[in-house]
């Protein structure tokens, strides 16, 4: 799937890590400010799409991503 968009497997994994950071940044504020939920949800959705594109990840990486 990633190749259909011109990404290598390594690039998709890098994007996955890059998207994970804002998800963590929003974790606490979104609990306290419901207005951030829609914006944070965009990152959650993007993370899931990239996760699907990345395919199987090594166990060590899988643990970190969740």
N, CA and C of each residue as an Amber inpcrd file, in Angstrom:
protein
   198
   0.8270000  -1.2000000   0.0000000   0.0000000   0.0000000   0.0000000
   0.8660000   1.2570000   0.0000000   1.9000000   1.2810000   0.8160000
   2.7550000   2.4700000   0.9040000   3.4130000   2.7840000  -0.4310000
   3.7840000   1.7540000  -1.1500000   4.4350000   1.9600000  -2.4410000
   3.4880000   2.6180000  -3.4450000   2.1890000   2.3850000  -3.2940000
   1.1990000   3.0180000  -4.1710000   1.2400000   4.5360000  -4.0380000
   1.6770000   5.0180000  -2.8910000   1.7690000   6.4540000  -2.6510000
   3.1920000   6.9740000  -2.8260000   4.0960000   6.0920000  -3.2220000
   5.4750000   6.4990000  -3.4640000   6.3590000   6.4890000  -2.2320000
   5.9080000   5.8910000  -1.1360000   6.7000000   5.8210000   0.0860000
   7.4020000   4.4770000   0.1730000   8.6170000   4.4870000   0.6900000
   9.2790000   3.2320000   1.0220000   8.7660000   2.7950000   2.3930000
   8.9970000   1.5480000   2.7440000   8.5830000   1.0630000   4.0620000
   9.2390000   1.8820000   5.1700000  10.4920000   2.2340000   4.9870000
  11.2170000   3.0100000   5.9950000  10.6010000   4.4010000   6.1540000
  10.1970000   5.0150000   5.0520000   9.5750000   6.3440000   5.1320000
   8.2430000   6.2980000   5.8740000   7.4760000   5.2560000   5.6400000
   6.1930000   5.1220000   6.3500000   6.4440000   4.9630000   7.8410000
   7.4550000   4.1930000   8.2030000   7.7600000   4.0120000   9.6280000
   8.2240000   5.3220000  10.2600000   8.9920000   6.1160000   9.5170000
   9.3990000   7.4330000  10.0270000   8.1860000   8.3500000  10.1990000
   7.2630000   8.3110000   9.2600000   6.0470000   9.1140000   9.3830000
   5.2190000   8.6650000  10.5860000   5.1880000   7.3830000  10.8110000
   4.4550000   6.8420000  11.9510000   5.0120000   7.3910000  13.2630000
   6.3230000   7.4250000  13.3830000   6.9650000   7.9750000  14.5800000
   6.6830000   9.4780000  14.6820000   6.7350000  10.1780000  13.5600000
   6.4980000  11.6290000  13.5640000   5.0760000  11.9640000  13.9990000
   4.1180000  11.1500000  13.6120000   2.7190000  11.3990000  13.9820000
   2.4690000  11.0080000  15.4340000   3.2150000  10.0520000  15.9320000
   3.0310000   9.6170000  17.3170000   3.3040000  10.7560000  18.3030000
   4.2940000  11.5950000  18.0060000   4.6590000  12.6610000  18.9430000
   3.5070000  13.6350000  19.2120000   2.8380000  14.1740000  18.1880000
   1.6900000  15.0440000  18.4860000   0.5770000  14.3080000  19.2290000
   0.3950000  13.0220000  18.9530000  -0.6220000  12.2580000  19.6840000
  -0.3030000  12.2720000  21.1700000   0.9640000  12.0950000  21.5090000
   1.3550000  12.1270000  22.9260000   1.2480000  13.5390000  23.4940000
   1.5750000  14.5300000  22.6750000   1.4760000  15.9210000  23.1110000
   0.0330000  16.2730000  23.4620000  -0.9110000  15.7570000  22.7030000
  -2.3260000  16.0550000  22.9260000  -2.9630000  15.2120000  24.0160000
  -2.3100000  14.1610000  24.4610000  -2.9290000  13.2260000  25.3930000
  -3.4760000  13.9150000  26.6500000  -2.6710000  14.6550000  27.3440000
  -3.1180000  15.3180000  28.5690000  -4.0480000  16.5110000  28.2840000
  -3.6740000  17.4290000  27.4010000  -4.5600000  18.5730000  27.1560000
  -5.9470000  18.1720000  26.6540000  -6.0580000  17.1180000  25.8730000
  -7.3740000  16.7500000  25.3540000  -8.2750000  16.2150000  26.4490000
  -7.7070000  15.7180000  27.5270000  -8.5250000  15.2980000  28.6790000
  -9.1080000  16.5080000  29.3900000  -8.3710000  17.6240000  29.3630000
  -8.7960000  18.8220000  30.0900000  -9.5470000  19.8250000  29.2310000
  -9.4110000  19.7520000  27.9140000 -10.0410000  20.7310000  27.0230000
 -10.7220000  20.0060000  25.8700000 -12.0210000  19.7820000  25.9820000
 -12.7410000  19.0390000  24.9490000 -12.6640000  19.6750000  23.5530000
 -12.3640000  20.9570000  23.4660000 -12.2950000  21.6050000  22.1580000
 -11.1120000  21.0870000  21.3320000 -10.1330000  20.4660000  21.9830000
  -8.9820000  19.9010000  21.2770000  -9.2710000  18.5190000  20.6970000
 -10.3650000  17.9450000  21.0810000 -10.6470000  16.5650000  20.6890000
 -10.7070000  16.3770000  19.1690000 -11.3710000  17.2610000  18.4610000
 -11.4910000  17.1110000  17.0020000 -10.1180000  17.1870000  16.3290000
  -9.2950000  18.1130000  16.7770000  -7.9600000  18.2640000  16.2130000
  -7.0960000  17.0430000  16.5320000  -7.1560000  16.6060000  17.7640000
  -6.3880000  15.4310000  18.1740000  -6.8700000  14.1850000  17.4450000
  -8.1540000  14.1150000  17.1580000  -8.7080000  12.9590000  16.4550000
  -8.1120000  12.8340000  15.0470000  -7.8040000  13.9680000  14.4240000
  -7.1500000  13.9260000  13.1090000  -5.8080000  13.1990000  13.1890000
  -5.0440000  13.4810000  14.2480000  -3.7660000  12.7900000  14.4370000
  -3.9820000  11.3110000  14.7340000  -5.0060000  10.9960000  15.5140000
  -5.2960000   9.5900000  15.8050000  -5.6390000   8.8400000  14.5260000
  -6.4680000   9.4470000  13.6860000  -6.8620000   8.8040000  12.4290000
  -5.6650000   8.6330000  11.4990000  -4.8330000   9.6630000  11.4130000
  -3.6440000   9.5930000  10.5720000  -2.6910000   8.5040000  11.0700000
  -2.5260000   8.4270000  12.3810000  -1.6810000   7.3990000  12.9640000
  -2.1660000   6.0080000  12.5700000  -3.4650000   5.7790000  12.6670000
  -4.0170000   4.4630000  12.3340000  -3.8250000   4.1370000  10.8560000
  -4.0020000   5.1090000   9.9790000  -3.7930000   4.8750000   8.5560000
  -2.3310000   4.5280000   8.2710000  -1.4300000   5.2940000   8.8630000
  -0.0070000   5.0120000   8.6620000   0.3740000   3.6700000   9.2730000
  -0.2230000   3.3480000  10.3950000   0.0530000   2.0600000  11.0560000
  -0.3500000   0.9100000  10.1410000  -1.4890000   1.0460000   9.4820000
  -1.9300000   0.0270000   8.5320000  -0.9780000  -0.0660000   7.3500000
  -0.4920000   1.0730000   6.8820000   0.4240000   1.0950000   5.7420000
   1.7790000   0.4920000   6.0970000   2.1950000   0.6440000   7.3480000
   3.5220000   0.1770000   7.7740000   3.6190000  -1.3390000   7.7840000
   2.5000000  -1.9970000   7.9630000   2.5320000  -3.4590000   8.0150000
   3.1290000  -3.9470000   9.3250000   3.5520000  -5.1890000   9.3700000
   4.0920000  -5.7490000  10.6080000   5.3390000  -4.9950000  11.0700000
   5.3650000  -4.7070000  12.3400000   6.5150000  -4.0380000  12.9400000
   7.2140000  -5.0130000  13.8820000   8.5190000  -4.8540000  14.0700000
   9.2110000  -5.6940000  15.0570000   8.5920000  -5.5090000  16.4400000
   8.6430000  -6.5440000  17.2640000   8.0220000  -6.5010000  18.5920000
   8.4610000  -5.2910000  19.4130000   9.7520000  -4.9700000  19.3950000
  10.2520000  -3.8330000  20.1720000   9.5940000  -2.5370000  19.7220000
   9.4370000  -2.3670000  18.4240000   8.8120000  -1.1580000  17.8910000
   7.3190000  -1.1540000  18.1910000   6.6780000  -2.2940000  18.0410000
   5.2530000  -2.4100000  18.3100000   4.9270000  -1.9760000  19.7360000
   5.7360000  -2.4080000  20.7000000   5.5210000  -2.0350000  22.1030000
   5.6310000  -0.5340000  22.3000000   6.5750000   0.1050000  21.6330000
   6.7810000   1.5400000  21.7690000   5.6320000   2.3130000  21.1300000
   5.1210000   1.8320000  20.0130000   4.0820000   2.5460000  19.2730000
   2.7480000   2.5580000  19.9970000   2.4820000   1.5440000  20.7740000
   1.2060000   1.4750000  21.4770000   1.3220000   2.2400000  22.7480000
